[in-house]
Amino acid sequence: MGVFVFLPLILPLTAWPVARLAEQHLHPRTATRLLTGVAVVMAVCSTVCLGLLMVVGTAQLPGNPLPDGWSDPEVRAAVPYDEVAGKAAIPALLAVASACGRASWRHGRTRRRAHRALAGVRGREVAVLPDETPYAYALPGTGTGADTHRNRVRERGRVRGRVRGRVVVTTALLSRLGPAERRALFAHERAHLEAGHHRFLLAVRLAARANPFLRPLRTAVSYTTERWADEDAARAVGDRRAVAVAIGRAALVSRDTPGPDPAPAATLAGFAARSGPGPGPGPVPRRVAALLGPAPAVRSWPSVFTGVGLAAWTAAVGTAVSAMSSANSAVTMILILHAATPL
């Protein structure tokens, strides 16, 4: 097993270049799926390796419940710096489990609270709230499948006990948008629901909790899902400029709104999320600029002879090496523990 057990913990660094380049040069749908897949695989591999290290560390503790054979020198010899690495992995894995569990619980709780709060609001697909704060967001349903609007009967609010997704918007925002911008807004939020963007966002959020090196991918996916919805909305309304104007106008209106975005944190980002910190233009100006240009080309995988292609292949190789390293370490550890455990 050797040093291979540590590789999945640091290999997410190979995905940093593609996190930035993919959102600039790939179709948003392709970028979202690529980055989410890389993040999930690497997070699983690093968690598996933490678990293997925890077995070695736990076996060294006095009074541990593991078989006595698991603390043999042969087991510890399989891990470099076994005494330090094994014991350090115990709190690290507990922290990962706690962070992922807390994020999943908050996600479900916020969605349930939002659905309960909207239970008395009229409108099966769109909920208009009489609020002076301008905002809009897509609230996913509680069922399975890509989209409740597309896969289920619309005449009923619940299907087999499951609540369908809704678009939530306030009167303050609607009053500031023209007819074309309103159509763009609703098309954007419906695109979030139809494509199930909340699943991608939750997946990369949990991956970033499992390995902090994956946080750039979470930030990138937050942007590419918005761009994905922008492109779907532009295709639905047939006017890219109208979508760009709607996003810009909503951002200007929301800029004067005090406090955080009132959209539920565990659902999807607002129609025009505020610009985050850091150098360069924020996400809203970049989205507007992309919509004012030509539609991005749909290509499943970039050429290796381009910058984004080289970054994508580097991330793919890093993901493959991470998977092979974790699988090799797991098999090796299982064989060693089996040999060390008396029948």
C-alpha positions as CSV (number, residue, x, y, z in Angstrom):
1,M,0.0,0.0,0.0
2,G,2.7,2.5,1.0
3,V,2.5,6.1,-0.1
4,F,-0.4,5.3,-2.5
5,V,-2.8,5.6,0.4
6,F,-1.9,9.3,0.7
7,L,-2.3,10.1,-3.0
8,P,-6.1,10.5,-3.1
9,L,-5.8,13.1,-0.3
10,I,-3.8,15.5,-2.5
11,L,-4.7,14.5,-6.0
12,P,-7.7,16.9,-6.1
13,L,-5.1,19.6,-6.7
14,T,-4.8,18.3,-10.2
15,A,-8.4,19.5,-10.8
16,W,-7.8,23.2,-9.9
17,P,-6.9,24.3,-13.5
18,V,-9.9,22.8,-15.1
19,A,-12.2,24.3,-12.4
20,R,-11.5,27.8,-13.9
21,L,-11.0,26.9,-17.5
22,A,-14.1,24.7,-17.8
23,E,-16.5,27.5,-16.9
24,Q,-14.9,29.8,-19.5
25,H,-14.4,27.5,-22.5
26,L,-16.8,24.5,-22.1
27,H,-20.5,24.4,-22.6
28,P,-22.1,24.9,-19.1
29,R,-23.8,21.5,-19.2
30,T,-20.6,19.7,-20.1
31,A,-18.6,21.7,-17.5
32,T,-21.2,21.0,-14.8
33,R,-21.2,17.3,-15.4
34,L,-17.4,17.0,-15.7
35,L,-16.6,19.0,-12.6
36,T,-19.3,17.2,-10.5
37,G,-18.1,13.8,-11.6
38,V,-14.4,14.6,-10.8
39,A,-15.3,16.1,-7.4
40,V,-17.5,13.1,-6.4
41,V,-15.0,10.5,-7.4
42,M,-12.1,12.2,-5.7
43,A,-14.1,12.9,-2.6
44,V,-15.1,9.2,-2.3
45,C,-11.5,8.0,-2.9
46,S,-10.0,10.4,-0.3
47,T,-12.7,9.3,2.2
48,V,-11.9,5.6,1.6
49,C,-8.2,6.3,2.2
50,L,-9.0,8.1,5.4
51,G,-11.0,5.1,6.5
52,L,-8.1,2.8,5.9
53,L,-5.8,5.1,7.8
54,M,-8.3,5.2,10.7
55,V,-8.3,1.4,10.9
56,V,-4.5,1.5,11.5
57,G,-4.8,4.3,14.0
58,T,-7.7,2.8,15.9
59,A,-5.9,-0.5,16.2
60,Q,-3.0,1.2,18.0
61,L,-5.3,2.6,20.7
62,P,-5.5,0.7,24.0
63,G,-8.8,-1.0,24.6
64,N,-9.9,-0.8,20.9
65,P,-12.7,-3.0,19.8
66,L,-10.9,-4.3,16.7
67,P,-9.4,-7.7,16.5
68,D,-6.0,-8.0,18.2
69,G,-4.4,-9.1,14.9
70,W,-5.1,-5.8,13.3
71,S,-2.5,-4.1,15.6
72,D,0.3,-6.4,14.4
73,P,3.5,-4.8,13.1
74,E,2.7,-6.1,9.7
75,V,-0.5,-4.1,9.5
76,R,1.3,-0.9,10.7
77,A,4.1,-1.4,8.3
78,A,1.7,-1.1,5.4
79,V,1.3,2.6,6.1
80,P,4.3,5.0,6.2
81,Y,4.4,7.0,9.4
82,D,1.7,4.8,10.7
83,E,1.6,6.1,14.3
84,V,1.1,9.7,13.3
85,A,-1.0,9.2,10.1
86,G,-3.2,6.6,11.7
87,K,-4.1,8.6,14.7
88,A,-4.5,11.8,12.7
89,A,-7.0,10.1,10.4
90,I,-9.4,9.4,13.3
91,P,-10.5,13.0,14.0
92,A,-10.2,13.8,10.3
93,L,-12.7,11.1,9.3
94,L,-15.0,12.0,12.1
95,A,-14.9,15.7,10.9
96,V,-15.7,14.6,7.4
97,A,-18.6,12.5,8.5
98,S,-19.9,15.3,10.7
99,A,-19.6,18.0,8.0
100,C,-21.3,15.9,5.3
101,G,-24.1,14.8,7.7
102,R,-24.7,18.3,8.8
103,A,-24.8,19.6,5.2
104,S,-27.2,16.9,4.1
105,W,-29.4,17.5,7.1
106,R,-29.5,21.3,6.6
107,H,-30.2,20.8,2.9
108,G,-33.3,18.6,3.6
109,R,-34.5,20.7,6.5
110,T,-34.4,24.0,4.5
111,R,-36.3,22.4,1.6
112,R,-38.9,21.0,3.9
113,R,-39.3,24.3,5.7
114,A,-39.6,26.2,2.4
115,H,-42.3,23.8,1.1
116,R,-44.2,24.1,4.3
117,A,-44.0,27.9,4.2
118,L,-45.4,27.9,0.6
119,A,-48.1,25.4,1.3
120,G,-50.8,28.1,1.5
121,V,-49.5,30.2,-1.4
122,R,-51.5,29.9,-4.6
123,G,-50.0,28.6,-7.8
124,R,-49.0,25.1,-8.6
125,E,-45.8,25.9,-10.6
126,V,-45.1,29.5,-9.6
127,A,-45.5,31.0,-6.2
128,V,-45.6,34.8,-6.1
129,L,-44.9,36.2,-2.7
130,P,-46.1,39.7,-1.7
131,D,-42.6,40.8,-0.5
132,E,-40.9,44.2,-0.9
133,T,-37.5,42.4,-1.2
134,P,-36.7,41.5,-4.8
135,Y,-35.6,37.9,-5.3
136,A,-36.4,34.7,-7.1
137,Y,-35.3,31.1,-6.8
138,A,-36.2,27.6,-7.8
139,L,-37.4,25.3,-5.0
140,P,-36.8,21.6,-5.9
141,G,-39.5,19.1,-5.2
142,T,-39.1,16.2,-2.8
143,G,-39.5,13.4,-5.3
144,T,-37.1,11.7,-7.6
145,G,-36.5,12.1,-11.3
146,A,-35.2,15.0,-13.4
147,D,-38.2,17.3,-13.0
148,T,-41.6,17.1,-11.5
149,H,-42.9,19.4,-14.2
150,R,-41.8,17.1,-16.9
151,N,-42.4,13.6,-15.4
152,R,-45.5,13.9,-13.4
153,V,-49.1,15.0,-13.7
154,R,-49.5,18.8,-13.3
155,E,-53.0,18.9,-12.0
156,R,-52.2,17.7,-8.6
157,G,-49.9,19.3,-6.0
158,R,-48.6,15.9,-4.7
159,V,-47.8,12.7,-6.5
160,R,-47.5,9.6,-4.3
161,G,-46.8,11.9,-1.3
162,R,-44.1,13.9,-3.1
163,V,-44.1,17.6,-3.5
164,R,-43.2,19.0,-6.9
165,G,-40.8,21.9,-7.5
166,R,-41.9,25.5,-7.8
167,V,-40.6,28.8,-9.0
168,V,-40.7,31.4,-6.2
169,V,-40.6,35.1,-7.0
170,T,-41.6,38.2,-5.2
171,T,-43.9,41.0,-6.4
172,A,-41.0,43.5,-5.8
173,L,-38.9,41.8,-8.5
174,L,-41.7,41.2,-10.9
175,S,-42.7,44.9,-10.7
176,R,-39.2,45.9,-11.8
177,L,-39.0,43.6,-14.9
178,G,-40.7,44.0,-18.2
179,P,-42.7,41.2,-20.0
180,A,-39.7,39.9,-21.8
181,E,-37.5,39.9,-18.7
182,R,-40.3,38.1,-16.8
183,R,-40.4,35.3,-19.4
184,A,-36.6,35.0,-19.2
185,L,-36.8,34.8,-15.4
186,F,-39.3,32.0,-15.3
187,A,-37.5,30.2,-18.1
188,H,-34.3,30.4,-16.1
189,E,-35.8,29.0,-12.9
190,R,-37.7,26.3,-14.7
191,A,-34.4,25.2,-16.4
192,H,-32.9,24.7,-12.9
193,L,-35.8,22.4,-12.0
194,E,-35.8,20.5,-15.3
195,A,-32.1,19.8,-15.2
196,G,-32.0,19.0,-11.5
197,H,-29.2,21.4,-10.8
198,H,-29.8,21.1,-7.0
199,R,-28.4,17.6,-7.2
200,F,-25.1,18.8,-8.8
201,L,-24.8,21.6,-6.2
202,L,-25.4,19.2,-3.3
203,A,-22.9,16.7,-4.7
204,V,-20.1,19.2,-5.0
205,R,-21.0,20.7,-1.6
206,L,-20.6,17.3,0.1
207,A,-17.4,16.6,-1.9
208,A,-15.9,19.9,-0.7
209,R,-16.8,18.9,2.8
210,A,-15.1,15.6,2.4
211,N,-11.9,17.2,0.9
212,P,-11.2,20.9,1.3
213,F,-9.0,20.8,-1.9
214,L,-12.3,20.4,-3.9
215,R,-13.7,23.8,-2.9
216,P,-12.7,25.4,-6.2
217,L,-14.8,22.9,-8.0
218,R,-17.8,23.7,-5.9
219,T,-17.4,27.4,-6.7
220,A,-17.1,26.6,-10.4
221,V,-20.2,24.3,-10.4
222,S,-22.2,27.1,-8.7
223,Y,-21.4,29.3,-11.7
224,T,-21.8,26.7,-14.5
225,T,-25.3,25.7,-13.3
226,E,-26.4,29.3,-13.5
227,R,-24.8,29.5,-17.0
228,W,-26.6,26.3,-17.9
229,A,-29.9,27.7,-16.9
230,D,-29.1,31.0,-18.7
231,E,-28.5,29.1,-22.0
232,D,-31.7,27.0,-21.6
233,A,-33.6,30.2,-20.9
234,A,-32.2,31.9,-23.9
235,R,-33.1,29.0,-26.1
236,A,-36.6,28.8,-24.6
237,V,-37.4,32.5,-25.1
238,G,-35.5,32.8,-28.3
239,D,-33.7,36.0,-27.2
240,R,-30.3,35.9,-25.6
241,R,-30.3,39.7,-25.0
242,A,-33.5,39.6,-23.1
243,V,-32.1,37.0,-20.7
244,A,-28.9,39.2,-20.3
245,V,-31.0,42.3,-19.6
246,A,-33.1,40.4,-17.1
247,I,-30.1,39.1,-15.2
248,G,-28.4,42.6,-15.1
249,R,-31.6,44.3,-14.0
250,A,-32.3,41.8,-11.3
251,A,-28.7,42.2,-10.1
252,L,-29.0,46.0,-9.9
253,V,-32.2,45.7,-8.0
254,S,-30.8,43.2,-5.6
255,R,-27.7,45.2,-5.0
256,D,-29.6,47.7,-3.0
257,T,-31.2,45.0,-0.9
258,P,-29.7,44.9,2.6
259,G,-28.8,41.5,4.2
260,P,-28.2,38.1,2.6
261,D,-30.1,36.7,-0.3
262,P,-33.4,35.5,1.1
263,A,-33.5,32.4,-1.1
264,P,-33.2,29.2,0.9
265,A,-29.5,28.4,1.2
266,A,-30.0,24.7,0.6
267,T,-31.9,25.1,-2.7
268,L,-30.6,27.0,-5.7
269,A,-28.9,30.4,-6.0
270,G,-31.1,33.4,-6.8
271,F,-31.8,34.5,-10.3
272,A,-29.0,37.1,-10.2
273,A,-26.6,36.1,-7.3
274,R,-24.4,38.7,-5.9
275,S,-20.8,39.0,-7.0
276,G,-18.5,37.1,-4.7
277,P,-15.2,38.4,-3.4
278,G,-12.0,38.1,-5.3
279,P,-10.2,39.7,-8.3
280,G,-11.9,40.2,-11.6
281,P,-15.5,40.5,-12.6
282,G,-18.1,38.8,-10.5
283,P,-20.4,36.0,-11.8
284,V,-23.2,38.3,-12.9
285,P,-21.1,40.4,-15.3
286,R,-19.5,37.3,-16.7
287,R,-23.0,35.7,-17.3
288,V,-24.2,38.8,-19.0
289,A,-21.2,39.0,-21.2
290,A,-21.6,35.4,-22.2
291,L,-25.2,35.9,-23.1
292,L,-24.4,38.9,-25.3
293,G,-22.0,36.7,-27.2
294,P,-22.7,33.7,-29.4
295,A,-24.1,30.5,-27.9
296,P,-21.4,28.1,-26.7
297,A,-20.7,25.1,-28.9
298,V,-21.9,21.8,-27.6
299,R,-18.9,19.5,-27.4
300,S,-18.7,16.4,-25.2
301,W,-15.0,16.5,-24.6
302,P,-12.4,19.2,-25.4
303,S,-9.3,18.6,-27.6
304,V,-6.1,17.8,-25.7
305,F,-4.3,20.4,-27.8
306,T,-6.2,23.3,-26.1
307,G,-5.6,24.7,-22.6
308,V,-8.9,23.6,-21.3
309,G,-8.4,20.2,-23.0
310,L,-5.1,19.7,-21.3
311,A,-6.6,20.8,-17.9
312,A,-9.5,18.4,-18.4
313,W,-7.2,15.5,-19.3
314,T,-5.0,16.3,-16.3
315,A,-8.1,16.2,-14.0
316,A,-9.2,13.0,-15.6
317,V,-5.8,11.4,-15.1
318,G,-5.7,12.6,-11.5
319,T,-9.2,11.2,-10.9
320,A,-8.2,7.8,-12.4
321,V,-5.0,7.7,-10.4
322,S,-7.0,8.6,-7.3
323,A,-9.4,5.8,-7.9
324,M,-6.7,3.2,-8.6
325,S,-4.7,4.3,-5.6
326,S,-7.7,4.0,-3.2
327,A,-8.7,0.6,-4.8
328,N,-5.2,-0.7,-4.5
329,S,-4.9,0.5,-0.9
330,A,-8.3,-1.0,0.0
331,V,-7.5,-4.4,-1.5
332,T,-4.0,-4.5,0.1
333,M,-5.4,-3.5,3.5
334,I,-8.2,-6.1,3.3
335,L,-5.7,-8.9,2.4
336,I,-3.3,-7.8,5.2
337,L,-6.1,-7.7,7.8
338,H,-7.5,-11.0,6.6
339,A,-4.0,-12.6,7.1
340,A,-3.6,-11.0,10.5
341,T,-7.0,-12.0,11.8
342,P,-7.0,-15.4,13.4
343,L,-9.7,-17.8,12.2
